[in-house]
Amino acid sequence: MKVTICGGGVIGASIAYFLSRRGVEVSVVERTGVANGASGKSGGFLALDWCDGSDLAPLARRSFELHGTLAESLGRDWGYRRVETLGVVASTRRDVSGYRKLPSPDWLADEAAVHGRLGTPASTAQIDPAAFTNAMMSAAIDGGATLIEGCVEGMAFSPGGNEVTGAIVDGATLWSDAVVIAMGPWSMLACQWLPLGPTHGLKGHSLVFDYAPSPESLFVELETDDGEISSPEINPRPDGTTYVCGLSGHDALPMDPADVVPEAGASEKLRRMTSHVSPELGASRVLTAQSCYRPVTADGLPQIGAVPGVAGAYVATGHSVWGMLNGPATGEAMAELITEGAAKTVNLAPFDPARLRL
Ligand SMILES: Cc1cc2nc3c(=O)[nH]c(=O)nc-3n(C[C@H](O)[C@H](O)[C@H](O)COP(=O)(O)OP(=O)(O)OC[C@H]3O[C@@H](n4cnc5c(N)ncnc54)[C@H](O)[C@@H]3O)c2cc1C
């Protein structure tokens, strides 16, 4: 069986890995480089139970477990570690000491207060998202998968048009028994080729600082003098860097993933926000200033499954803020669906792409 996966983000790489373990002949087509989208620029924060109470819960719980077993079994290092996760409130215009319930890490501003423990090492973890995505792709390649640098421009169909026979890549047809759309926010393009509901892109900025504090992940509520409330997220990493995100962007998604750039003034604003929470962190050297788009659907749930009415066509996208967490279980379930006709480890019914068709 030949399967073409369109997109080399965490979702495409995870599907490729689990398909290659089943002996499937896999090609991954990636336009700009593995993990060059959100999968290389996200926080890489993982939580066991933060999706509980929603349709995502079984997927998230299975995926949290898979992250642990993959870190042990693949023999590669992507900075996986279990962490404490703290809730922090900080304000430049009022005294928030009344919120203080736990001692603050010593690298936080005096004005910042830790109001609670949001996760323990049993329930929260971190990865370096680019390293993880590349490791999954490398493991897939070790298992026989091929990575093709190219742009997916359309689908090839059987004469009746109700079966996909391949993907059009840079003008040539890559013949396949099945094709998976996993192009993150650029999966929107596939709405022109297949009966799919839309996936949009929401932009976010992030900075990577050359700073190595204690390892807690922080979810901050920050109020500044102008009354603006923001929610920076701070993830120290084992490689001696610290990742900060939490500032949205407004630019529309560019058609070429290589054209994604931070908006004017955004990196400076995010550094100022960081300084209010931790002056030391905010004053340290910025190694990377970047932006990316997370893929979102109309109802906030991913679309994972068979494309309705077109044999051989599949989609896995729209993972929003939990794509790094939910990549492995999505890959595992998609591999089951494609090779056995149904997912077994996770019920994909809530993510049926048919629900989003306009
Ligand atoms: C600021 C920010 C922080 C985040 N933090 C977290 C977090 O802490 N934890 C978490 O679980 N999730 C987090 N996320 C969400 C997570 O990053 C995404 O859900 C996930 O990366 C989406 O992966 P993907 O593979 O679907 O898409 P992408 O990573 O966007 O990959 C899609 C790939 O398709 C390729 N492509 C596009 N068009 C074509 C084409 N025509 N032909 C071939 N290839 C093409 C692109 O180049 C790209 O590499 C965060 C997101 C953002 C924006």
The ligand as a Gaussian input file, in Angstrom:
#p B3LYP/6-31G(d) Opt

LIG

0 1
 C        2.362000      30.262000      19.417000
 C        1.883000      28.830000      19.460000
 C        2.158000      28.037000      20.585000
 C        1.697000      26.710000      20.639000
 N        1.975000      25.958000      21.748000
 C        1.554000      24.661000      21.793000
 C        1.844000      23.846000      22.943000
 O        2.486000      24.307000      23.898000
 N        1.377000      22.568000      22.961000
 C        0.653000      22.031000      21.936000
 O        0.253000      20.874000      22.031000
 N        0.405000      22.771000      20.812000
 C        0.828000      24.058000      20.735000
 N        0.537000      24.833000      19.640000
 C       -0.246000      24.229000      18.531000
 C        0.621000      23.372000      17.604000
 O        1.841000      24.040000      17.319000
 C       -0.129000      23.108000      16.283000
 O       -1.417000      22.589000      16.561000
 C        0.613000      22.077000      15.432000
 O        1.955000      22.451000      15.246000
 C       -0.057000      21.906000      14.068000
 O        0.688000      20.938000      13.363000
 P        0.359000      20.597000      11.855000
 O        1.267000      19.495000      11.463000
 O       -1.118000      20.388000      11.708000
 O        0.655000      21.947000      11.047000
 P        2.016000      22.694000      10.659000
 O        3.031000      22.600000      11.726000
 O        1.609000      24.041000      10.185000
 O        2.560000      21.850000       9.429000
 C        1.971000      21.936000       8.159000
 C        3.079000      21.755000       7.128000
 O        2.492000      21.706000       5.817000
 C        3.397000      22.319000       4.931000
 N        2.686000      22.754000       3.718000
 C        1.825000      23.785000       3.574000
 N        1.375000      23.861000       2.316000
 C        1.952000      22.834000       1.647000
 C        1.861000      22.360000       0.308000
 N        1.057000      22.957000      -0.585000
 N        2.598000      21.281000      -0.066000
 C        3.427000      20.655000       0.846000
 N        3.519000      21.057000       2.126000
 C        2.797000      22.124000       2.527000
 C        3.952000      23.501000       5.722000
 O        5.184000      23.924000       5.185000
 C        4.072000      22.914000       7.119000
 O        5.377000      22.415000       7.380000
 C        0.971000      26.158000      19.555000
 C        0.707000      26.935000      18.430000
 C        1.158000      28.267000      18.369000
 C        0.860000      29.075000      17.139000

